[in-house]
Amino acid sequence: MQADINRPLNASGKAAFRINAQVSNSGDPTDFVYRRDRWIAPSPSLSLSLSLDLGPQTDLVLFATYSQSNWLRQQGMTPYGTVRPNRNGPVRTTLYTGDPGFGGYDIESTSVGYALEHRISPQLTLRQNVRYESEKGNGNFVSNLALQSNQRLQNRQATRQYLDDDMLATDTSLLSQFAALGVQHRLVTGLDARTSHSWQGQRRCTIGALDVFNPVYGVATSCPAAYTSNAPEKLSVMGLYAQDQIKLNPQWTALVGLRRDWSDNQIDDRLANRQTRQKDSATTLSAGLVYEFTPGWAAYTSYGESFLPVSGTSFGGSPFAPETGKQWEAGLKYEAPNGGLTGALALFDLKRRNVTTADPANTGFSVQTGEQRARGLELEVGAELLRSLKLTGTYTYTYTYTYTYTYTYTDTYTDTDTDTDTKVTRDNNAAIVGLPLNLTPRHTLALWATYKLPQMPQITLGAGARYVSEQIGSYPFTLPAYTVADLSIGYAGANYRITAGVKNVFDKAYYDGAINANVVSPALPRSFSVGLTYFF
């Protein structure tokens, strides 16, 4: 159930008060799995109160949110009996491989902040965004380890987590518009900073194996009295940036950006009685060029670099290095004068280094890869064939590979400066050597059509399909390709709207991901939704 109330506080409507609230209680096709949410977000609309005090040149938005969620986590499935054969037969995808008696998650989240914009002059605007977030609670989950050789008994591990995180983020910028050297400039300069404190304690518990063909729940668990992981962390990040949009002439527009980041990560490993401090810095560039060579047509190219400090530590207690990236993109865009036809074609080349992924040997921990690279193209088309019929479609082709950074379960890396086609070149698990690194589909395609009934334009029908090609990875299995269809219907009244939809109309069984070599993720079967929106 949702509610959205928006009320003006004065005659002009410049000041207003808005409250969003939600209460949900949802189930899941998987046995025992559920989620319950309580969420409320009072948010003064643009220019509340302070806009009245500071004059028409100032807009201020205040916001606050609170949510309380309780859920039992979906555990995933063994690949044997799902995407790979099992000598005992298929494993049903609704099987819950955890234990409901072990408990679930109970998390409380809050956030407060504001967005301020003050127009100093028509050419100069000051903006500031401030946000404070906190999250605390506890979570209990049972994760899958390897299936035993009899292909019936699923080895498992139980974990109790305790969370207490908070973050303060600010972003202050100045927008200036001016002419210089015969061209128009739109320059944004600013400083953003964030400081976060995070603590995640863990107790790794033992739990018996589960017979995936005859499950018995309520199994006793044994948890240690002391934490098996206890390392509070403080991460501080600050960045200075400048970005200039330059209008060279009516046809040419350039974008140039420069950013300097500093990060400071302090970790207090209380179990090892060890304090570590890691400082990093980087200068990143961005640039783009757009050419509108005829009405409706534009060509562009862009280049961007990224620097992202990563919180947390590996299983061995080592802090993570920042993730870095570089991306090239070039493309073509078209929009018909009447808006009845739109299209976009983009070619991209993305490199990412120090990507954090799930540790295959230590559940609940992460490791970092070497360098990954993805190349591909994206195509988007939208067409209004008739007044009542609209079509949209997207297609993505992605080709991924990695440099031959050696990865082992002991967190060691070797750089041989040679790139290869998506292959693991060395690993403690000999079965995956020579296989592609990532579960990334080469082809994804989505089509959607909406049709308004000429006799009853209040009714809109929708239909579409989604296709994802097979996903080959370094795991000893491949996720098969799949195609699913969706339907929707909507009715728009004078002051309300009713919508209904069906996802996965033909109840296709498929898998949309894998956590590690022991766990695949079944996608949702056929599902229904109904919504009502009332305007007052």
C-alpha positions in Angstrom: 0.0 0.0 0.0 1.3 3.4 -1.0 0.3 7.0 -0.3 1.6 10.3 -1.7 0.2 13.5 -0.3 1.4 16.8 -1.7 -0.1 20.1 -0.2 0.7 23.7 -0.9 1.4 25.9 2.1 0.7 29.3 0.5 -1.4 30.8 -2.3 1.4 30.7 -4.9 2.2 27.1 -4.2 5.9 27.9 -4.0 6.0 26.4 -0.5 4.5 22.9 -0.1 4.8 19.8 2.0 4.9 16.3 0.7 4.7 12.9 2.5 5.3 9.6 0.8 4.5 6.5 2.8 4.6 2.8 2.0 3.7 -0.4 3.8 4.4 -3.7 2.0 4.2 -7.4 2.8 5.3 -9.5 -0.1 6.0 -13.2 -0.5 8.3 -15.0 -2.9 8.0 -18.2 -5.0 10.8 -19.7 -3.0 9.6 -21.5 0.1 9.6 -19.4 3.3 11.1 -16.3 1.7 9.3 -13.0 2.4 9.9 -9.2 2.7 8.1 -6.6 4.9 8.8 -2.9 4.5 7.6 0.1 6.5 8.7 3.4 4.8 7.9 7.0 5.3 9.4 10.1 3.6 8.2 13.5 4.5 9.7 15.9 1.9 9.1 19.6 1.6 8.8 20.4 -2.1 11.0 22.8 -4.0 11.4 26.1 -2.2 9.8 25.2 1.2 10.0 27.9 3.9 13.5 29.2 3.3 12.6 30.3 -0.2 10.0 32.6 1.3 12.6 34.0 3.7 15.5 34.4 1.2 13.5 35.7 -1.7 12.6 34.4 -5.2 16.2 33.7 -6.1 16.5 30.8 -3.6 15.1 27.3 -3.7 15.5 25.0 -0.8 14.4 21.3 -0.5 14.5 19.6 2.8 14.0 15.8 3.0 14.0 13.0 5.5 13.3 9.3 5.2 12.8 6.4 7.6 12.4 2.8 6.7 12.3 -0.5 8.6 12.6 -3.7 6.7 12.4 -7.4 7.7 13.1 -10.2 5.2 14.3 -13.7 4.9 17.0 -13.9 2.3 16.9 -15.9 -0.9 19.8 -18.3 -0.9 20.1 -19.4 -4.6 20.3 -22.9 -5.9 23.0 -25.5 -6.7 23.9 -25.6 -10.4 23.5 -29.4 -10.3 19.9 -30.3 -11.0 19.2 -26.8 -12.4 21.7 -25.7 -15.2 23.7 -28.9 -15.0 22.6 -32.5 -14.7 22.2 -34.2 -11.4 22.2 -38.0 -11.2 19.2 -37.8 -8.8 17.1 -35.7 -11.1 16.1 -32.0 -11.3 16.1 -29.8 -8.2 12.9 -27.7 -7.9 13.7 -24.0 -8.1 11.3 -23.1 -5.3 13.5 -24.9 -2.8 14.8 -22.8 0.1 18.3 -24.0 0.9 18.7 -21.9 4.1 16.9 -22.6 7.4 13.9 -20.4 8.4 14.6 -21.1 12.1 18.0 -19.4 11.9 16.3 -16.0 11.3 16.4 -13.3 8.7 17.3 -9.6 8.4 16.0 -6.7 10.5 17.3 -3.4 9.2 16.5 0.2 10.1 17.5 3.1 7.8 17.2 6.9 8.1 18.4 9.8 6.0 18.1 13.6 6.3 19.4 16.4 4.1 18.7 19.4 1.9 19.3 20.7 -1.7 19.9 24.4 -1.9 20.1 26.6 -5.1 20.7 30.3 -4.9 20.9 32.4 -8.1 23.4 35.1 -7.3 22.8 36.7 -10.8 21.6 35.4 -14.2 25.1 34.2 -14.9 26.0 32.8 -11.5 24.3 30.1 -9.4 25.4 28.5 -6.2 24.2 24.9 -5.4 24.7 22.8 -2.3 23.5 19.3 -1.5 23.9 17.7 1.9 22.8 14.2 2.9 23.3 12.2 6.1 22.4 8.5 6.1 22.5 5.8 8.7 21.7 2.1 8.7 21.8 -0.4 11.6 20.4 -3.8 12.4 21.3 -7.4 12.1 21.1 -10.2 9.5 21.1 -13.9 9.6 21.7 -16.0 6.5 22.7 -19.5 5.4 24.9 -19.7 2.3 25.6 -22.6 0.0 28.9 -24.3 -0.2 29.8 -27.2 -2.5 27.3 -30.0 -3.2 28.6 -33.3 -1.9 29.7 -36.0 -4.3 26.4 -37.8 -3.9 24.7 -34.7 -5.4 22.0 -34.8 -2.8 23.5 -33.1 0.3 24.2 -29.4 0.1 27.0 -28.2 2.4 26.2 -24.9 4.0 27.5 -22.2 6.3 25.5 -20.0 8.6 26.4 -16.4 9.4 25.2 -13.8 11.9 25.9 -10.2 10.8 25.6 -7.0 12.9 25.6 -3.7 11.0 26.1 -0.1 12.1 26.9 2.4 9.3 26.6 6.1 8.7 27.6 8.6 6.1 27.7 12.4 5.7 28.0 13.7 2.1 28.2 17.2 0.8 28.5 18.7 -2.7 29.0 22.5 -3.2 29.3 23.9 -6.7 29.2 27.2 -8.6 27.7 27.4 -12.1 28.9 30.4 -14.1 27.9 31.3 -17.7 30.0 33.7 -19.7 31.6 34.4 -23.0 35.3 34.3 -23.6 37.6 34.0 -26.6 34.5 34.3 -28.9 32.6 31.2 -27.5 30.0 30.6 -24.8 31.0 28.8 -21.6 28.9 27.0 -19.0 31.4 26.3 -16.2 30.7 24.2 -13.1 33.4 24.2 -10.3 32.9 22.5 -7.0 34.0 20.4 -4.0 32.3 17.2 -2.9 33.3 15.2 0.2 31.9 12.3 2.2 32.9 10.6 5.4 31.5 7.2 6.4 31.9 5.0 9.4 31.0 1.4 9.0 31.1 -1.6 11.2 30.1 -5.1 10.3 30.6 -7.8 12.9 30.3 -11.4 12.0 29.9 -14.7 13.7 30.5 -17.6 11.3 28.4 -20.6 12.5 28.3 -24.3 11.6 25.1 -25.9 10.3 24.4 -29.4 8.9 24.0 -30.2 5.2 20.6 -30.1 3.5 19.1 -32.9 1.4 18.0 -30.9 -1.7 15.5 -33.7 -2.6 14.1 -34.2 0.9 14.8 -31.0 2.9 14.5 -31.0 6.7 14.5 -27.7 8.5 15.1 -26.6 12.1 18.6 -28.0 12.1 20.7 -27.0 15.1 23.5 -24.4 14.5 26.6 -23.7 16.5 27.8 -20.2 16.7 31.0 -19.0 18.5 30.7 -16.5 21.4 33.3 -14.3 19.9 33.2 -12.4 16.6 35.0 -14.0 13.6 35.1 -10.7 11.9 35.3 -7.3 13.7 36.9 -4.4 11.9 35.4 -0.9 12.1 36.3 1.4 9.2 36.4 5.1 8.5 36.5 6.2 4.9 37.0 9.8 3.9 36.9 11.0 0.3 37.2 14.6 -1.1 37.2 15.7 -4.7 37.7 19.1 -6.4 36.2 19.3 -9.9 35.7 21.6 -12.8 33.7 21.0 -15.9 33.2 23.4 -18.8 30.5 23.1 -21.5 31.7 25.2 -24.5 29.3 26.2 -27.3 31.8 26.7 -30.1 29.0 27.6 -32.6 25.4 26.5 -33.3 26.7 23.1 -34.5 29.6 22.2 -32.3 29.6 21.7 -28.5 32.5 20.6 -26.4 32.8 19.4 -22.8 36.0 19.3 -20.8 36.4 18.2 -17.2 39.1 17.8 -14.6 38.8 16.2 -11.2 41.3 15.6 -8.3 40.3 13.1 -5.6 41.9 12.2 -2.2 40.8 9.2 -0.1 41.8 8.1 3.4 40.7 4.6 4.6 41.3 3.7 8.2 40.6 0.1 9.4 40.8 -1.1 13.0 41.0 -4.9 12.9 40.1 -5.7 16.5 40.7 -9.5 16.2 44.2 -9.2 14.7 44.9 -6.1 16.9 46.0 -4.3 13.8 45.3 -0.8 12.5 45.8 0.0 8.8 45.6 3.3 7.0 45.5 3.6 3.2 45.7 6.9 1.4 45.1 7.2 -2.3 44.7 10.1 -4.8 44.1 10.4 -8.5 43.5 13.0 -11.2 40.8 12.0 -13.7 39.8 13.6 -17.0 36.6 13.7 -19.0 36.0 15.2 -22.5 33.3 15.1 -25.1 32.4 16.6 -28.5 29.0 16.9 -30.1 28.3 17.9 -33.8 24.8 18.6 -34.9 25.4 18.3 -38.7 21.7 18.6 -39.8 18.4 19.2 -38.0 17.6 16.2 -35.9 21.0 14.5 -36.4 24.0 14.7 -34.0 27.2 12.8 -33.7 29.3 12.6 -30.6 32.4 11.2 -28.9 33.4 11.1 -25.3 36.2 9.9 -23.0 36.0 9.6 -19.2 38.1 8.3 -16.3 36.9 7.2 -12.9 38.3 6.7 -9.4 36.3 5.0 -6.8 37.6 4.2 -3.3 36.3 0.9 -2.0 35.5 0.1 1.6 36.1 -3.2 3.3 38.9 -5.8 3.5 39.7 -9.1 2.0 39.5 -12.3 4.0 43.1 -11.9 4.9 42.4 -8.4 6.3 44.0 -6.3 3.5 42.2 -3.1 2.5 41.0 -2.9 -1.1 42.7 -0.6 -3.6 40.4 2.0 -5.3 38.6 0.9 -8.4 39.6 2.8 -11.5 38.2 3.0 -15.0 38.5 4.4 -18.5 35.7 4.6 -21.1 35.6 5.7 -24.7 32.2 6.2 -26.4 31.1 7.4 -29.9 27.7 7.5 -31.3 25.0 8.9 -33.5 21.6 10.3 -32.4 18.5 11.2 -34.4 15.1 12.8 -33.5 12.5 13.5 -36.1 11.1 17.1 -36.2 7.7 15.8 -35.0 9.2 13.5 -32.4 7.6 10.5 -34.1 10.9 8.7 -34.6 14.0 8.6 -32.4 17.2 6.6 -32.5 20.6 6.3 -31.0 23.7 4.2 -31.8 26.7 4.0 -29.5 30.0 2.2 -29.6 31.8 1.8 -26.3 35.1 0.6 -24.8 35.3 0.3 -21.0 38.2 -0.8 -18.8 37.9 -1.4 -15.1 40.7 -2.3 -12.7 40.4 -3.6 -9.1 36.8 -4.7 -9.6 35.4 -6.2 -6.3 33.7 -9.5 -6.6 32.5 -12.2 -4.2 35.2 -14.4 -2.8 34.6 -17.9 -4.1 36.5 -19.5 -1.2 35.3 -17.4 1.8 31.5 -16.6 2.0 30.7 -13.1 3.0 34.1 -11.7 1.8 35.3 -10.1 -1.5 38.3 -10.2 -3.7 39.5 -7.8 -6.4 40.3 -8.9 -10.0 42.9 -7.5 -12.3 41.8 -5.5 -15.3 38.5 -6.2 -17.1 37.6 -4.8 -20.5 34.2 -4.6 -22.3 33.6 -3.5 -25.9 30.3 -3.3 -27.6 27.5 -1.3 -29.1 24.1 -0.2 -28.0 21.1 0.6 -30.3 17.9 2.3 -29.2 14.9 3.0 -31.5 11.6 4.6 -30.7 8.7 5.1 -33.2 5.2 6.4 -33.1 3.7 4.5 -36.1 0.2 5.7 -35.5 -1.3 8.2 -33.0 -2.2 5.2 -30.9 0.7 2.9 -31.4 4.2 3.4 -30.1 7.2 1.0 -30.3 10.5 1.1 -28.5 13.5 -1.2 -28.7 17.0 -1.6 -27.4 19.8 -3.9 -28.4 23.2 -4.3 -26.7 26.2 -6.3 -27.9 29.0 -6.7 -25.4 32.4 -8.4 -25.8 34.4 -8.8 -22.6 37.9 -9.9 -21.8 40.5 -9.4 -19.2 44.2 -8.8 -19.0 46.1 -11.8 -17.7 46.3 -10.8 -14.1 46.7 -14.0 -12.2 44.0 -14.6 -9.6 44.3 -17.2 -6.8 42.2 -17.9 -3.8 45.0 -16.5 -1.6 44.6 -13.0 -3.0 47.8 -12.8 -5.1 48.1 -11.2 -8.5 50.7 -11.3 -11.3 50.7 -8.9 -14.3 52.0 -10.3 -17.5 51.0 -7.3 -19.7 49.2 -9.6 -22.2 45.5 -9.4 -22.9 43.4 -12.4 -23.9 39.8 -13.2 -24.8 37.9 -13.4 -21.5 39.9 -16.2 -20.0 41.2 -17.2 -16.5 44.9 -17.9 -17.1 45.7 -19.4 -13.8 43.8 -20.5 -10.7 44.0 -22.9 -7.8 40.9 -24.6 -9.3 42.3 -26.2 -12.5 38.8 -26.8 -13.9 38.2 -23.1 -14.7 41.6 -22.4 -16.3 41.1 -21.2 -19.8 37.4 -20.4 -19.3 35.9 -16.9 -19.7 36.1 -14.7 -16.7 32.7 -13.0 -16.5 29.0 -14.1 -16.8 28.2 -11.4 -19.4 25.7 -12.0 -22.2 27.0 -11.1 -25.7 23.5 -10.1 -26.8 20.5 -8.5 -25.0 17.4 -7.3 -26.8 14.2 -5.7 -25.4 11.1 -4.7 -27.4 8.0 -2.9 -26.0 4.8 -1.7 -27.7 1.9 0.3 -26.4 -1.5 0.8 -28.1 -4.4 3.1 -27.1 -7.8 1.8 -28.1 -9.3 4.2 -30.7 -12.8 3.6 -29.3 -11.6 4.0 -25.7 -8.4 6.1 -25.5 -8.5 5.8 -21.7 -7.3 2.3 -22.1 -3.7 1.5 -23.0 -2.4 -2.0 -23.8 1.3 -2.9 -23.6 3.2 -6.0 -24.8 6.9 -6.7 -25.0 9.7 -9.3 -24.9 13.2 -9.5 -23.4 16.0 -11.7 -24.8 19.4 -12.4 -23.1 21.9 -14.7 -24.8 23.8 -17.4 -22.9 26.2 -16.3 -20.2 29.6 -18.1 -20.2 31.9 -17.6 -17.2 34.8 -19.0 -15.3 32.4 -21.3 -13.4 31.9 -24.9 -14.5 28.5 -24.1 -16.0 26.8 -21.8 -18.6 23.6 -19.9 -17.9 21.3 -20.7 -20.9 19.8 -18.0 -23.1 16.2 -17.0 -22.4 13.3 -15.0 -23.8 10.4 -13.8 -21.7 7.3 -11.9 -22.5 5.4 -9.2 -20.5 1.9 -7.7 -20.8 0.2 -4.6 -19.3 -3.1 -2.8 -19.3 -3.9 0.6 -18.0 -7.0 2.8 -17.6 -6.8 6.5 -17.0 -9.8 8.3 -15.4 -10.4 11.9 -14.7 -8.3 11.9 -11.4 -7.1 8.3 -11.1 -5.1 5.7 -13.0 -5.4 1.9 -12.7 -2.6 -0.4 -14.0 -2.2 -4.1 -14.2 0.7 -6.2 -15.5 2.0 -9.7 -16.0 5.7 -10.4 -16.0 7.1 -13.6 -17.6 3.7 -14.4 -19.2 4.6 -18.0 -20.2 6.2 -18.8 -16.9 9.6 -19.4 -18.4 12.1 -21.0 -16.0 15.5 -19.3 -16.4 18.5 -18.1 -14.4 19.6 -14.5 -14.4 22.9 -14.7 -12.5 25.3 -16.7 -10.4 26.9 -15.8 -7.0 29.8 -18.3 -7.3 30.5 -21.8 -8.6 28.1 -23.2 -6.0 25.1 -20.9 -6.5 22.9 -19.9 -9.4 20.0 -17.5 -9.1 16.6 -18.5 -10.4 14.6 -15.7 -11.9 11.1 -14.9 -10.9 8.3 -17.1 -12.4 5.1 -15.6 -13.8 4.1 -12.7 -11.5 1.1 -10.2 -11.4 0.9 -6.6 -10.3 -2.0 -4.2 -9.8 -1.7 -0.5 -9.1 -4.0 2.4 -8.3 -3.0 6.1 -8.4 -5.4 8.8 -7.2 -4.8 12.5 -7.8 -6.4 15.0 -5.4 
